[in-house]
Amino acid sequence: MTTSWNETRQIEAHIMGTANTGDALLFEAKLMLDNDLADKVTWQQKTYETIQQFGRRQLKKEIEQVHQQLFTQHEHTGFAQKIRRLFSKQ
């Protein structure tokens, strides 16, 4: 079950919804006739989802690191106090 570069691009266009109408219809027809192609689409979609989840975790980790620096390091005390005042109940 090898996948050519052209097939990979077609699958991506299908998943992302970027194919033109004619190509999209042709790809849909191929999907109905080719179970291997349907499996490839499923696995490529799962791969994209995994990459997206990884990216979100990385971003959350980076945001948390910045938060820790801004609210725990002495040189950022003034900034941290201003932010706390903005969100405190007055």
MARDRENLO-897969 format. One record per residue (C-alpha): residue number from 1; residue in one letter; y, z, x. Coordinates in pm, 1 decimal. Example, Ala and Ser with C-alpha at 12.3 -4.5 7.8 and 13.67 -1.06 7.14 Angstrom:
MARDRENLO-897969
resi = 1 resn = A north = -450.0 up = 780.0 east = 1230.0 .
resi = 2 resn = S north = -106.0 up = 714.0 east = 1367.0 .
This chain:
MARDRENLO-897969
resi = 1 resn = M north = 0.0 up = 0.0 east = 0.0 .
resi = 2 resn = T north = 269.8 up = -121.7 east = 236.1 .
resi = 3 resn = T north = 623.3 up = -173.5 east = 119.1 .
resi = 4 resn = S north = 846.0 up = -452.7 east = 246.8 .
resi = 5 resn = W north = 1214.3 up = -401.5 east = 317.2 .
resi = 6 resn = N north = 1305.5 up = -633.5 east = 26.4 .
resi = 7 resn = E north = 1081.5 up = -438.8 east = -209.2 .
resi = 8 resn = T north = 1238.6 up = -112.8 east = -94.4 .
resi = 9 resn = R north = 1585.7 up = -252.7 east = -164.9 .
resi = 10 resn = Q north = 1473.4 up = -371.2 east = -509.0 .
resi = 11 resn = I north = 1329.9 up = -29.6 east = -587.6 .
resi = 12 resn = E north = 1651.7 up = 135.3 east = -473.7 .
resi = 13 resn = A north = 1861.8 up = -98.2 east = -688.7 .
resi = 14 resn = H north = 1635.8 up = -13.9 east = -982.8 .
resi = 15 resn = I north = 1660.5 up = 362.3 east = -927.2 .
resi = 16 resn = M north = 2036.3 up = 356.1 east = -868.3 .
resi = 17 resn = G north = 2100.3 up = 108.0 east = -1148.9 .
resi = 18 resn = T north = 2287.7 up = -131.9 east = -919.2 .
resi = 19 resn = A north = 2080.9 up = -446.8 east = -976.6 .
resi = 20 resn = N north = 2236.4 up = -730.9 east = -1170.2 .
resi = 21 resn = T north = 2095.8 up = -792.2 east = -1517.9 .
resi = 22 resn = G north = 1862.0 up = -1076.0 east = -1423.5 .
resi = 23 resn = D north = 1716.4 up = -892.4 east = -1124.4 .
resi = 24 resn = A north = 1679.0 up = -575.7 east = -1328.9 .
resi = 25 resn = L north = 1485.8 up = -757.2 east = -1602.5 .
resi = 26 resn = L north = 1261.3 up = -928.1 east = -1348.7 .
resi = 27 resn = F north = 1192.8 up = -596.1 east = -1176.4 .
resi = 28 resn = E north = 1109.6 up = -429.9 east = -1509.6 .
resi = 29 resn = A north = 856.9 up = -705.8 east = -1578.3 .
resi = 30 resn = K north = 701.8 up = -655.8 east = -1233.0 .
resi = 31 resn = L north = 677.4 up = -282.3 east = -1303.2 .
resi = 32 resn = M north = 478.8 up = -349.2 east = -1619.2 .
resi = 33 resn = L north = 231.0 up = -569.0 east = -1434.3 .
resi = 34 resn = D north = 195.7 up = -385.6 east = -1102.6 .
resi = 35 resn = N north = 73.8 up = -25.2 east = -1101.8 .
resi = 36 resn = D north = 120.5 up = -0.5 east = -724.5 .
resi = 37 resn = L north = 486.2 up = -92.3 east = -763.7 .
resi = 38 resn = A north = 527.8 up = 177.3 east = -1028.4 .
resi = 39 resn = D north = 376.3 up = 429.9 east = -785.5 .
resi = 40 resn = K north = 614.5 up = 316.3 east = -513.2 .
resi = 41 resn = V north = 911.2 up = 361.5 east = -748.8 .
resi = 42 resn = T north = 790.8 up = 711.8 east = -836.4 .
resi = 43 resn = W north = 751.7 up = 811.7 east = -471.9 .
resi = 44 resn = Q north = 1084.9 up = 664.7 east = -367.4 .
resi = 45 resn = Q north = 1255.2 up = 848.5 east = -652.2 .
resi = 46 resn = K north = 1088.3 up = 1175.9 east = -549.5 .
resi = 47 resn = T north = 1201.6 up = 1113.8 east = -192.7 .
resi = 48 resn = Y north = 1563.1 up = 1068.9 east = -304.8 .
resi = 49 resn = E north = 1543.5 up = 1388.4 east = -510.7 .
resi = 50 resn = T north = 1405.8 up = 1581.5 east = -212.3 .
resi = 51 resn = I north = 1683.4 up = 1451.7 east = 12.5 .
resi = 52 resn = Q north = 1945.1 up = 1544.9 east = -247.0 .
resi = 53 resn = Q north = 1805.1 up = 1897.7 east = -281.7 .
resi = 54 resn = F north = 1801.8 up = 1937.7 east = 96.3 .
resi = 55 resn = G north = 2165.6 up = 1822.8 east = 112.6 .
resi = 56 resn = R north = 2266.3 up = 2074.5 east = -153.5 .
resi = 57 resn = R north = 2092.8 up = 2358.2 east = 31.4 .
resi = 58 resn = Q north = 2264.4 up = 2256.3 east = 354.5 .
resi = 59 resn = L north = 2604.7 up = 2246.7 east = 184.7 .
resi = 60 resn = K north = 2549.5 up = 2589.4 east = 27.1 .
resi = 61 resn = K north = 2450.3 up = 2726.0 east = 366.6 .
resi = 62 resn = E north = 2766.0 up = 2585.9 east = 528.2 .
resi = 63 resn = I north = 2986.5 up = 2723.3 east = 249.7 .
resi = 64 resn = E north = 2827.4 up = 3066.0 east = 289.4 .
resi = 65 resn = Q north = 2891.8 up = 3058.0 east = 665.9 .
resi = 66 resn = V north = 3259.2 up = 2977.2 east = 608.8 .
resi = 67 resn = H north = 3278.6 up = 3253.0 east = 347.1 .
resi = 68 resn = Q north = 3129.8 up = 3504.3 east = 589.5 .
resi = 69 resn = Q north = 3375.7 up = 3404.1 east = 861.5 .
resi = 70 resn = L north = 3679.1 up = 3423.3 east = 635.4 .
resi = 71 resn = F north = 3593.0 up = 3755.1 east = 474.7 .
resi = 72 resn = T north = 3435.7 up = 3947.7 east = 763.3 .
resi = 73 resn = Q north = 3620.8 up = 3849.8 east = 1080.7 .
resi = 74 resn = H north = 3924.6 up = 4054.7 east = 1172.7 .
resi = 75 resn = E north = 4150.6 up = 3756.1 east = 1249.3 .
resi = 76 resn = H north = 4119.4 up = 3640.6 east = 886.1 .
resi = 77 resn = T north = 4205.2 up = 3976.7 east = 724.7 .
resi = 78 resn = G north = 4542.3 up = 3857.8 east = 591.3 .
resi = 79 resn = F north = 4389.7 up = 3550.9 east = 431.4 .
resi = 80 resn = A north = 4105.8 up = 3753.6 east = 277.5 .
resi = 81 resn = Q north = 4354.7 up = 4001.1 east = 128.7 .
resi = 82 resn = K north = 4563.5 up = 3721.0 east = -24.6 .
resi = 83 resn = I north = 4255.1 up = 3568.6 east = -184.9 .
resi = 84 resn = R north = 4139.5 up = 3904.8 east = -320.6 .
resi = 85 resn = R north = 4483.7 up = 3966.8 east = -470.3 .
resi = 86 resn = L north = 4474.9 up = 3627.3 east = -640.7 .
resi = 87 resn = F north = 4147.0 up = 3712.5 east = -813.4 .
resi = 88 resn = S north = 4200.2 up = 4083.5 east = -877.7 .
resi = 89 resn = K north = 4277.6 up = 4217.3 east = -1223.1 .
resi = 90 resn = Q north = 4640.4 up = 4318.8 east = -1235.0 .
